[in-house]
Amino acid sequence: MRKIGRFFLSKVLPAVTLGFFVLLMNSGTFFKHYGVADPVPPYFQRLPTLIIQGKWQEAAENVDKLEAAWRQVVRRLQFSEERDEINNFRHSLARLKGYVAAGETGGALAALNELAETWVDLGR
């Protein structure tokens, strides 16, 4: 019985723990979409239309909803994604909010495209 305990503590437990952390660190793509009530990608289709049409109030509301959806997702992604990628998304989102508040079409579309590209890169 003592050999089984020693084998478990020295071989099995470290292997299972290592396997768990490998799965956790590579789970970004899964956690990016799983269990989110309000997913992030639909805003990448809605916002360009609102920005081009000049509906700045609706665009600002959608950016706030995008930010709320991002806050739900980032809690899951923080363990599997690089901090720089998460910060890049956060900074681009802040830039988008500023452009929408100022009513600047070109900057808002550029920031939105940067957000969409950063979203695609998360989980790779």
N, C-alpha and C positions, 0 to 999 in steps of 0.2 A: 504494500500500500504506500509505503514511503517513496518508492521509486516512481510511482505514478504521479504523486504530488510534485516531486522534484522535476519530472519530465514536463508536467503541465506548466509549472512556473518558469522553467528555463527555455522551453521550446514553443509550446502552443500559445501561451498568453502573449509573448512578444510578437509572434507572427500574426495573431488575430488583431492585436492593437495596431501594428504597422499596416495591415490590410485595411483596417477601418480608416485610418488617416489618409491612406492613398485614395480610397474611394471618396472621402470628404473633400480632399483637395482637387479632385477631378470632377466634381459634381456641379460645376458652374452652369453648364448648359441645361442640366435638369432642373436646378433650382431657379433658373431664370424664368421658367414658364410654369412650374408646378405650383398649384395651390394659390394662385394669385387671383383675387376677386376682380380686380381691375387691371388687366395687363397693360404694359407700357407700349408695345408696338402699334396698337390702333391709333394712338395720338400722332404717330408719324404720318398717317394718311389724312387725318382730320385737319391738323394744324396748317399745312401748306394752303389748303383751300381757303381757310379763314383769313390767313395772312394776305394772300393775293387779293381777296375780295375787300380787304380793309376793314374787316369786322374785328376790331381790336379788343373790344370788351369780351366778346365770345372767345377770342384767341387767348386772352389773359386768363379767363376761367378755365379753359382747357389746359393751359400751361400749369395752373395750380393743381388741376386733377392729375396731370402727368407727374408733377412733383410728389403728390401723395402716393401715386402708384409706385414711383421710384423708391420712396421710403419703405414701402412694404417689401420690395424686392431686395433692396440693399442689405437688409438684415440677414437674408439667406446667403447672399453672395459674398459677404465680407470674409468668409473663411476660405473661399475657393478662388477668389479673384485677386489680382494684384491691386495694391492700394492706389497706384498711379492711374489705373484704368477707372477705378471708382471715383477718384478725385477729378479726373478729366471729364467724366459724365456730369458730375456735380457742378463744375465750373462752366461747362457748356450750357447747362440748364440755367444757371444764374445769368449768363450772357443772353440767352434767349429771352428770359424774363425782362431784362433791361431793354432789349430791342423791341419787344412787344409793347412795353410801357411807353416807349418813345414813338412808337408807330413807324418804325423804320423797316420797310419791306425787305430790302436786300440783306441787311444784317440778320434779320430774324430768320430768313430762309437759309442763310449760310450756317447759322448756329443750329438750326433744326437738322440740317443735313449732317453736321458734325455729331450731333446727338445720335442720329440714326446709325452712323458709321461706328461710333463707340459702342452702341448697343450690340451691333453685329459682332464686334470684336470680343465682347465679353463672353467668356466660356470657351475660347479657343485655346 
